[in-house]
C-alpha cells in the first residue's frame, strides 16, 4: 500500500488546531475571501513529475521528489526539461518527500519510510541510509546537522526529533517531541509545533527552551521573522501569523483567500503561500513583509491539484509542485 502524502498528515494536524488563536491585540490584515487580487506572476513552464512532493532549487537545477515512484527528478533550469531520474529507495522502501541541500549534496528524506538518500549532483547517484524510525518529511539543516521529525507508535503521532550527521546519515541524538508537525530554523533556533503549540528548541541540544501560545505550523523564516500557517478547516479560513523571534510576540496576522498548504521564503523577504485545494484553480499568494498583506496572486490554471511544495530561486523564480497533477510549475514573477 502506498504511503500517504504529506498533505494527509497536515490535514490531520490542521483539524486538531481548527480553533485559531493568534493574538487579541493584533488585528488581521490582508486579503479576505472574495477579494480581487492583482496578478504577480505567470506560469512559464510545466514539467511532468509523477506525484511530486518536495521541490528544491540549486544552481542550475530543480530537484523534485516523485513520491510513489521512488525517484528524485533533476530538472535543468536552462531548458525546463528533466535531466535525470535518480533512484532513492532503500532496503526499507521509498517515498521521496522533502529535499534539502548542503555540502554539495542533495538530501532526500523518504517520507513515511525509514531512509534518507544522499545524492551527489556531480554524478546523479544516491547513497541510501536506513534509519530506525519513520520520517515525517520535514528535514532542516541547523548547527551542522540534519534535523528530522520521526514517527512514534502510529502515523498520527510523530514523537521524536532526531539529529542526523549529514555526511554519514548516522543518528547522533533524539529528543522527545510529542505530536510534532513543521520544522524551521532561524534566529539561531529550531522552531516546531508540538501538541498544537509553537516550541523553540536549542540546536546545540535539541531541547525545548520556550513555548509560544500560538497554534499552527511554522514553515519559513523570512525578513527576520518566523511565519506560521494556521488552517481553520471548520470555518474554511487560513491565516499566516508573523512572529518576532526575539520576543515571541505576534507581529501581524494575515488572512488568506482560502485554505493553504505550504509556504516558502523569497530572497527579497516575501513569503509565497500555496493553496491547498485545486478547485476550481490552484493559486499562489504573495505576502509582502513590508505591509503584512497579500500583495497578489498567481492563478496556476485549470489544474485539479493543490500546491504541495514551493521553492524560490535567487533570481525570484518560483517553482511549485502539484502532487495530484503530476506537475512541477515554473512561475515568473511580474
VOPAGU-2260 file (C-alpha; in pm, 1 decimal, decimal comma):
REM VOPAGU-2260
SITE   aa  ch    i         X         Y         Z
SITE  UNK   A    0       0,0       0,0       0,0
SITE  UNK   A    1     129,9     343,1     -90,4
SITE  UNK   A    2     230,7     575,1     188,6
SITE  UNK   A    3       0,5     871,5     248,5
SITE  UNK   A    4     130,5    1201,3     117,8
SITE  UNK   A    5     233,0    1497,9     334,3
SITE  UNK   A    6     -99,3    1671,6     276,0
SITE  UNK   A    7    -281,3    1393,1     459,6
SITE  UNK   A    8     -75,4    1443,6     771,8
SITE  UNK   A    9    -107,1    1820,2     752,8
SITE  UNK   A   10    -483,8    1789,5     730,4
SITE  UNK   A   11    -491,3    1582,6    1049,0
SITE  UNK   A   12    -280,9    1843,7    1224,4
SITE  UNK   A   13    -499,5    2124,0    1096,1
SITE  UNK   A   14    -814,1    1960,0    1227,5
SITE  UNK   A   15    -656,4    1932,3    1570,7
SITE  UNK   A   16    -598,2    2307,5    1582,0
SITE  UNK   A   17    -908,0    2426,3    1397,2
SITE  UNK   A   18    -975,8    2691,8    1656,8
SITE  UNK   A   19    -725,3    2957,8    1564,6
SITE  UNK   A   20    -580,9    3184,5    1827,6
SITE  UNK   A   21    -316,4    3433,4    1721,3
SITE  UNK   A   22    -330,0    3749,3    1930,0
SITE  UNK   A   23    -617,3    3953,3    2066,0
SITE  UNK   A   24    -417,1    4270,3    2028,9
SITE  UNK   A   25    -321,9    4224,5    1664,0
SITE  UNK   A   26    -594,9    4262,7    1403,5
SITE  UNK   A   27    -597,5    4050,0    1089,1
SITE  UNK   A   28    -490,6    4230,0     775,3
SITE  UNK   A   29    -458,9    4138,7     409,3
SITE  UNK   A   30    -686,5    3974,1     156,3
SITE  UNK   A   31   -1022,7    3837,6     259,4
SITE  UNK   A   32   -1208,9    3562,4      70,8
SITE  UNK   A   33   -1364,4    3703,7    -244,6
SITE  UNK   A   34   -1122,2    3992,8    -280,0
SITE  UNK   A   35    -977,8    4054,2    -626,1
SITE  UNK   A   36    -602,3    4039,9    -602,2
SITE  UNK   A   37    -357,6    4168,7    -862,9
SITE  UNK   A   38    -161,9    3916,4   -1068,4
SITE  UNK   A   39     200,9    3892,1    -953,6
SITE  UNK   A   40     326,4    3614,0   -1177,6
SITE  UNK   A   41     260,1    3380,4   -1469,4
SITE  UNK   A   42     326,8    3012,4   -1535,9
SITE  UNK   A   43     631,8    2998,6   -1765,0
SITE  UNK   A   44     678,7    2620,8   -1789,7
SITE  UNK   A   45     527,1    2287,8   -1687,9
SITE  UNK   A   46     739,8    1981,0   -1617,6
SITE  UNK   A   47     589,3    1633,4   -1574,6
SITE  UNK   A   48     697,5    1468,2   -1249,0
SITE  UNK   A   49     467,8    1194,3   -1112,6
SITE  UNK   A   50     309,0    1254,0    -769,4
SITE  UNK   A   51     564,3    1521,2    -692,9
SITE  UNK   A   52     611,4    1634,7    -334,3
SITE  UNK   A   53     920,8    1827,0    -226,2
SITE  UNK   A   54    1095,7    2067,0    -464,5
SITE  UNK   A   55    1429,4    2238,6    -414,5
SITE  UNK   A   56    1629,0    2477,1    -632,9
SITE  UNK   A   57    2010,6    2462,5    -651,2
SITE  UNK   A   58    2244,4    2630,3    -902,0
SITE  UNK   A   59    2127,1    2523,4   -1247,1
SITE  UNK   A   60    1880,5    2263,0   -1127,1
SITE  UNK   A   61    1549,7    2198,6    -956,2
SITE  UNK   A   62    1508,8    1871,5    -768,0
SITE  UNK   A   63    1162,0    1717,9    -738,8
SITE  UNK   A   64    1062,2    1415,2    -531,4
SITE  UNK   A   65     837,5    1169,1    -717,2
SITE  UNK   A   66     678,6    1026,0    -407,2
SITE  UNK   A   67     525,2     695,0    -518,3
SITE  UNK   A   68     780,8     608,0    -784,7
SITE  UNK   A   69    1087,0     613,8    -558,6
SITE  UNK   A   70    1279,9     863,4    -772,3
SITE  UNK   A   71    1406,1    1217,0    -738,7
SITE  UNK   A   72    1391,4    1405,6   -1069,2
SITE  UNK   A   73    1655,1    1658,1   -1168,4
SITE  UNK   A   74    1521,0    1942,9   -1386,2
SITE  UNK   A   75    1757,9    2156,5   -1593,7
SITE  UNK   A   76    1654,6    2518,0   -1531,5
SITE  UNK   A   77    1801,9    2629,6   -1864,2
SITE  UNK   A   78    1573,4    2400,7   -2064,7
SITE  UNK   A   79    1290,0    2324,2   -1820,1
SITE  UNK   A   80    1343,5    1956,4   -1906,8
SITE  UNK   A   81    1407,8    1651,5   -1689,8
SITE  UNK   A   82    1782,4    1587,2   -1699,0
SITE  UNK   A   83    1798,3    1283,0   -1470,0
SITE  UNK   A   84    1591,9    1037,9   -1264,6
SITE  UNK   A   85    1769,5     917,9    -950,9
SITE  UNK   A   86    1656,2     613,0    -758,2
SITE  UNK   A   87    1643,8     693,0    -386,8
SITE  UNK   A   88    1472,5     393,0    -228,8
SITE  UNK   A   89    1644,6     183,4      35,0
SITE  UNK   A   90    1600,9    -160,2     186,1
SITE  UNK   A   91    1305,1     -37,2     390,9
SITE  UNK   A   92    1127,0     116,4      92,9
SITE  UNK   A   93    1089,1     455,8     -68,6
SITE  UNK   A   94     855,9     750,7     -76,2
SITE  UNK   A   95    1063,6    1060,3    -154,2
SITE  UNK   A   96     927,9    1355,3      41,7
SITE  UNK   A   97    1116,6    1675,9     118,6
SITE  UNK   A   98    1461,9    1780,8      -2,1
SITE  UNK   A   99    1742,9    1995,2     140,7
SITE  UNK   A  100    2091,1    2082,3      13,7
SITE  UNK   A  101    2425,8    2101,1     193,9
SITE  UNK   A  102    2794,3    2034,6     136,0
SITE  UNK   A  103    2732,6    1987,9    -235,4
SITE  UNK   A  104    2488,3    1708,3    -163,1
SITE  UNK   A  105    2115,4    1688,4    -219,0
SITE  UNK   A  106    1943,7    1514,1      71,2
SITE  UNK   A  107    1605,2    1348,3      24,8
SITE  UNK   A  108    1407,4    1233,9     327,2
SITE  UNK   A  109    1184,1     940,6     236,2
SITE  UNK   A  110     854,1    1041,6     390,5
SITE  UNK   A  111     692,8     764,2     598,9
SITE  UNK   A  112     989,1     535,6     531,2
SITE  UNK   A  113    1298,7     459,2     732,8
SITE  UNK   A  114    1559,4     600,0     499,0
SITE  UNK   A  115    1740,2     911,6     380,1
SITE  UNK   A  116    1902,8     942,0      37,6
SITE  UNK   A  117    2221,6    1143,6     -20,9
SITE  UNK   A  118    2255,8    1247,1    -386,4
SITE  UNK   A  119    2582,2    1354,5    -545,9
SITE  UNK   A  120    2480,8    1619,0    -803,3
SITE  UNK   A  121    2805,5    1565,0    -994,0
SITE  UNK   A  122    2716,4    1202,8   -1070,1
SITE  UNK   A  123    2337,7    1193,7   -1012,4
SITE  UNK   A  124    2390,0     889,1    -790,5
SITE  UNK   A  125    2234,5     832,3    -449,6
SITE  UNK   A  126    2355,8     660,7    -135,5
SITE  UNK   A  127    2070,2     547,9      86,7
SITE  UNK   A  128    2098,4     527,8     465,4
SITE  UNK   A  129    1841,6     326,2     659,6
SITE  UNK   A  130    1715,8     463,8     991,5
SITE  UNK   A  131    1545,9     320,8    1296,4
SITE  UNK   A  132    1235,0     533,1    1263,4
SITE  UNK   A  133     993,0     665,3    1003,8
SITE  UNK   A  134    1025,1    1023,3     881,1
SITE  UNK   A  135     758,1    1290,6     866,0
SITE  UNK   A  136     914,2    1479,0     576,1
SITE  UNK   A  137    1036,8    1798,9     744,0
SITE  UNK   A  138    1418,1    1796,2     712,7
SITE  UNK   A  139    1603,2    2105,8     834,4
SITE  UNK   A  140    1973,5    2189,8     836,4
SITE  UNK   A  141    2095,3    2363,5    1152,6
SITE  UNK   A  142    2413,6    2379,8    1356,6
SITE  UNK   A  143    2595,4    2148,3    1114,8
SITE  UNK   A  144    2335,5    1874,4    1144,9
SITE  UNK   A  145    2028,5    1744,1     966,4
SITE  UNK   A  146    1719,5    1751,3    1186,4
SITE  UNK   A  147    1428,1    1518,7    1108,1
SITE  UNK   A  148    1092,6    1464,8    1274,7
SITE  UNK   A  149    1025,5    1095,9    1334,8
SITE  UNK   A  150     711,8     892,6    1393,1
SITE  UNK   A  151     635,1     709,1    1712,5
SITE  UNK   A  152     378,4     440,6    1781,0
SITE  UNK   A  153     145,0     546,8    1499,4
SITE  UNK   A  154     141,8     755,5    1183,7
SITE  UNK   A  155     -60,1    1024,4    1358,5
SITE  UNK   A  156     188,4    1053,0    1644,5
SITE  UNK   A  157     538,7    1161,4    1548,1
SITE  UNK   A  158     708,6    1185,5    1884,5
SITE  UNK   A  159    1076,9    1249,7    1829,5
SITE  UNK   A  160    1316,2    1496,6    1678,6
SITE  UNK   A  161    1636,8    1333,6    1558,6
SITE  UNK   A  162    1974,2    1489,7    1489,5
SITE  UNK   A  163    2144,4    1322,4    1192,7
SITE  UNK   A  164    2500,9    1354,1    1066,0
SITE  UNK   A  165    2454,0    1493,2     711,7
SITE  UNK   A  166    2772,7    1320,3     594,8
SITE  UNK   A  167    2702,0     967,2     715,4
SITE  UNK   A  168    2330,2     957,3     789,4
SITE  UNK   A  169    2406,8     835,8    1141,2
SITE  UNK   A  170    2160,1     939,0    1411,5
SITE  UNK   A  171    2350,6    1141,4    1670,2
SITE  UNK   A  172    2071,6    1206,1    1919,1
SITE  UNK   A  173    1695,2    1200,8    1958,1
SITE  UNK   A  174    1467,8    1425,7    2162,3
SITE  UNK   A  175    1103,9    1359,9    2252,3
SITE  UNK   A  176     864,6    1599,3    2078,3
SITE  UNK   A  177     500,5    1499,1    2107,3
SITE  UNK   A  178     259,3    1539,6    1814,1
SITE  UNK   A  179     511,9    1741,4    1617,7
SITE  UNK   A  180     448,3    1897,4    1279,0
SITE  UNK   A  181     650,2    2155,2    1088,1
SITE  UNK   A  182    1016,3    2239,8    1147,6
SITE  UNK   A  183    1207,9    2561,5    1069,1
SITE  UNK   A  184    1549,2    2706,8    1153,6
SITE  UNK   A  185    1601,1    3078,7    1214,2
SITE  UNK   A  186    1744,4    3330,1    1463,2
SITE  UNK   A  187    1973,4    3059,5    1599,8
SITE  UNK   A  188    1686,3    2831,5    1697,2
SITE  UNK   A  189    1478,1    2542,8    1569,9
SITE  UNK   A  190    1101,8    2604,5    1565,1
SITE  UNK   A  191     835,1    2335,5    1553,8
SITE  UNK   A  192     477,4    2274,3    1653,2
SITE  UNK   A  193     413,3    2028,7    1933,4
SITE  UNK   A  194      66,7    1947,0    2062,6
SITE  UNK   A  195     -62,4    2241,8    1861,9
SITE  UNK   A  196     176,5    2498,2    2012,2
SITE  UNK   A  197     492,2    2653,3    1871,0
SITE  UNK   A  198     805,9    2544,3    2056,0
SITE  UNK   A  199    1157,1    2684,8    2035,9
SITE  UNK   A  200    1448,7    2441,7    2050,5
SITE  UNK   A  201    1820,6    2483,2    2104,4
SITE  UNK   A  202    2000,9    2330,1    1801,5
SITE  UNK   A  203    2302,0    2251,4    2018,7
SITE  UNK   A  204    2098,1    2012,8    2232,2
SITE  UNK   A  205    1762,0    1975,1    2057,8
SITE  UNK   A  206    1588,8    2058,6    2384,9
SITE  UNK   A  207    1281,1    2280,1    2412,2
SITE  UNK   A  208    1376,2    2619,9    2554,7
SITE  UNK   A  209    1045,8    2800,3    2509,8
SITE  UNK   A  210     680,2    2767,2    2414,8
SITE  UNK   A  211     464,4    3023,1    2235,2
SITE  UNK   A  212      86,1    3047,4    2284,4
SITE  UNK   A  213      32,3    3028,5    1907,2
SITE  UNK   A  214    -131,1    2745,7    1715,0
SITE  UNK   A  215     -26,0    2635,2    1367,3
SITE  UNK   A  216     269,0    2507,9    1166,6
SITE  UNK   A  217     595,3    2700,3    1135,0
SITE  UNK   A  218     702,4    2691,6     770,5
SITE  UNK   A  219     956,6    2962,7     692,4
SITE  UNK   A  220    1189,1    3217,1     845,8
SITE  UNK   A  221    1191,5    3534,8     636,9
SITE  UNK   A  222    1259,8    3905,9     682,7
SITE  UNK   A  223    1377,2    3841,6    1038,7
SITE  UNK   A  224    1052,5    3671,3    1141,3
SITE  UNK   A  225     903,3    3329,5    1190,5
SITE  UNK   A  226     597,0    3267,7     969,9
SITE  UNK   A  227     332,3    3022,3    1087,8
SITE  UNK   A  228      43,4    2880,8     885,6
SITE  UNK   A  229    -295,9    2833,2    1051,6
SITE  UNK   A  230    -578,5    2644,1     878,5
SITE  UNK   A  231    -925,6    2654,6    1028,6
SITE  UNK   A  232   -1095,2    2371,2     838,8
SITE  UNK   A  233   -1428,0    2413,0    1013,2
SITE  UNK   A  234   -1471,5    2774,4     904,8
SITE  UNK   A  235   -1262,3    2733,3     585,8
SITE  UNK   A  236   -1023,5    3007,4     685,3
SITE  UNK   A  237    -645,3    3032,5     666,4
SITE  UNK   A  238    -412,8    3280,9     830,7
SITE  UNK   A  239     -40,3    3347,0     817,3
SITE  UNK   A  240      95,2    3461,9    1152,4
SITE  UNK   A  241     419,7    3658,5    1174,9
SITE  UNK   A  242     618,4    3616,6    1496,8
SITE  UNK   A  243     908,3    3820,3    1632,5
SITE  UNK   A  244    1168,1    3557,8    1736,6
SITE  UNK   A  245    1326,8    3790,8    1991,2
SITE  UNK   A  246    1009,2    3841,0    2193,4
SITE  UNK   A  247     790,6    3552,3    2078,2
SITE  UNK   A  248     508,9    3800,4    2017,0
SITE  UNK   A  249     272,9    3809,9    1719,6
SITE  UNK   A  250     364,4    4098,0    1488,7
SITE  UNK   A  251      87,7    4052,4    1232,3
SITE  UNK   A  252    -187,5    3815,6    1124,9
SITE  UNK   A  253    -259,7    3797,1     752,1
SITE  UNK   A  254    -583,5    3643,0     625,4
SITE  UNK   A  255    -559,3    3431,3     309,8
SITE  UNK   A  256    -831,2    3387,3      46,2
SITE  UNK   A  257    -857,3    3011,1     111,7
SITE  UNK   A  258    -700,9    2719,1     296,2
SITE  UNK   A  259    -328,6    2685,7     235,7
SITE  UNK   A  260     -80,6    2400,4     213,8
SITE  UNK   A  261     277,2    2526,9     216,9
SITE  UNK   A  262     497,7    2836,5     228,6
SITE  UNK   A  263     842,0    2942,7     108,1
SITE  UNK   A  264    1063,4    3246,0     152,6
SITE  UNK   A  265    1195,1    3451,4    -137,9
SITE  UNK   A  266    1533,4    3630,0    -142,6
SITE  UNK   A  267    1357,7    3967,5    -113,7
SITE  UNK   A  268    1188,8    3858,4     210,1
SITE  UNK   A  269     849,4    3793,7      54,4
SITE  UNK   A  270     658,4    3482,7     159,3
SITE  UNK   A  271     490,6    3270,8    -106,6
SITE  UNK   A  272     193,3    3060,0       1,7
SITE  UNK   A  273      42,3    2766,5    -187,7
SITE  UNK   A  274    -331,0    2698,2    -192,3
SITE  UNK   A  275    -435,3    2359,6     -56,2
SITE  UNK   A  276    -731,4    2296,1    -285,1
SITE  UNK   A  277    -714,8    2277,6    -662,8
SITE  UNK   A  278   -1081,7    2365,0    -716,1
SITE  UNK   A  279   -1151,4    2539,7    -939,9
SITE  UNK   A  280    -793,8    2670,2    -990,5
SITE  UNK   A  281    -499,2    2645,4    -751,2
SITE  UNK   A  282    -321,6    2969,5    -658,9
SITE  UNK   A  283      -1,7    3104,1    -518,3
SITE  UNK   A  284     -30,5    3409,1    -292,9
SITE  UNK   A  285     249,5    3653,3    -224,4
SITE  UNK   A  286     269,0    3806,9     122,7
SITE  UNK   A  287     457,3    4137,8     138,4
SITE  UNK   A  288     656,0    4164,2     466,4
SITE  UNK   A  289     672,2    4543,9     432,7
SITE  UNK   A  290     294,4    4577,7     461,8
SITE  UNK   A  291     196,3    4237,9     607,8
SITE  UNK   A  292     -66,0    4199,5     337,6
SITE  UNK   A  293    -134,5    3964,7      49,2
SITE  UNK   A  294      19,4    4164,7    -235,9
SITE  UNK   A  295    -117,7    3948,2    -515,0
SITE  UNK   A  296    -172,1    3603,9    -654,7
SITE  UNK   A  297     -80,4    3369,7    -938,8
SITE  UNK   A  298    -355,0    3160,7   -1099,6
SITE  UNK   A  299    -188,5    2829,3   -1183,6
SITE  UNK   A  300    -450,6    2735,9   -1440,5
SITE  UNK   A  301    -719,9    2475,3   -1481,5
SITE  UNK   A  302    -545,2    2210,6   -1271,3
SITE  UNK   A  303    -720,0    1991,9   -1016,1
SITE  UNK   A  304    -449,3    1982,5    -752,9
SITE  UNK   A  305    -338,5    2179,4    -455,0
SITE  UNK   A  306      15,6    2314,1    -419,9
SITE  UNK   A  307     231,0    2060,0    -238,0
SITE  UNK   A  308     559,4    2248,7    -205,0
SITE  UNK   A  309     733,8    2570,9    -316,5
SITE  UNK   A  310    1095,5    2671,6    -369,9
SITE  UNK   A  311    1226,4    3012,5    -479,6
SITE  UNK   A  312    1544,4    3069,4    -682,0
SITE  UNK   A  313    1788,8    3355,3    -610,7
SITE  UNK   A  314    1650,6    3546,2    -910,3
SITE  UNK   A  315    1298,4    3526,4    -767,2
SITE  UNK   A  316    1171,9    3249,2    -995,6
SITE  UNK   A  317     916,6    3036,3    -810,5
SITE  UNK   A  318     885,0    2661,0    -859,7
SITE  UNK   A  319     578,4    2477,8    -728,7
SITE  UNK   A  320     492,1    2108,2    -710,3
SITE  UNK   A  321     135,9    1985,0    -765,9
SITE  UNK   A  322     100,9    1629,5    -638,0
SITE  UNK   A  323    -232,9    1531,6    -793,3
SITE  UNK   A  324    -150,0    1688,9   -1131,0
SITE  UNK   A  325     195,4    1525,0   -1159,4
SITE  UNK   A  326     349,3    1862,7   -1236,3
SITE  UNK   A  327     625,1    2099,6   -1136,5
SITE  UNK   A  328     547,4    2454,6   -1244,9
SITE  UNK   A  329     791,4    2735,7   -1313,0
SITE  UNK   A  330     642,2    3075,0   -1223,9
SITE  UNK   A  331     785,3    3401,7   -1348,9
SITE  UNK   A  332     707,5    3685,6   -1104,8
SITE  UNK   A  333     583,6    4011,2   -1255,2
